[in-house]
Amino acid sequence: MDAFDCPQLYSLEEIRDYIRRRLARTAPEECGFGLYTSTHNVMYRLLTSSRVVTTSVRHCPHGHGVVQDERVGSSCEVTMLGPSQGKTVQEYLDEFSAPLASNCETCEAPLFRQFSFTFCPPLLAVELTSNLPSFDSVLSLRVDDRYCRYSLRGVIYHAGDHFTARVVTKSGMVWFHDGITTGSSLVYESQNVSSIPIQDAIITIYVRD
């Protein structure tokens, strides 16, 4: 067998270090070695698409005419902002809006930016609110007059300046990873996605079916 027929295998640590080096080169002010950064910065850098993923326009909650200021976004990450407390990810995406600092000139009500998806990316990350009531094992994303289905494939946690993660396979198996305690291995937990803990979860990863 030709050596080129065999794919190169890399460990989780090698992949992690490769990504860290690349981020340090492309975004030295945000992701340089020895610097603190946010998961939002990391996800934004990793999950920016070459295609437009969302568009957004400004609205008045009472329907008054405003300059809509249409904008486009290419990030495959959604950050739950504004009135998202107590909502599930699906409930938030069904409305998908964010408050603005400016007010309507007619009624003085705070304006909001309404988002719409224009493309179903193969992967979608959601930066979570602090009091998420439950995980959505499946999401339905509307693009024009059709819906795209996404399945939960991972959860990232942060507590005590330390990150851990859970991975969900296509068959629904849940695996836990903690670089300090499990090293390069993942520990099998269950076959029940609904049993995944919510506490300290900061990001969920969904994959398009």
Secondary structure by P-SEA (a helix, b strand, c coil): cccccccccccaaaaaaaaaaaaaaaccccccccccccaaaaaaaacccccccbbbbbbbccccccccbbbbbcccccccccccccccaaaaaacbbbbbcccccccccbbbbbbbbcccccbbbbbccccccccccbbbbbcccbbbbbbbcbbbbbccccccbbbbcccbbbbbbbccccccbbbbccccccccccccccbbbbbcc
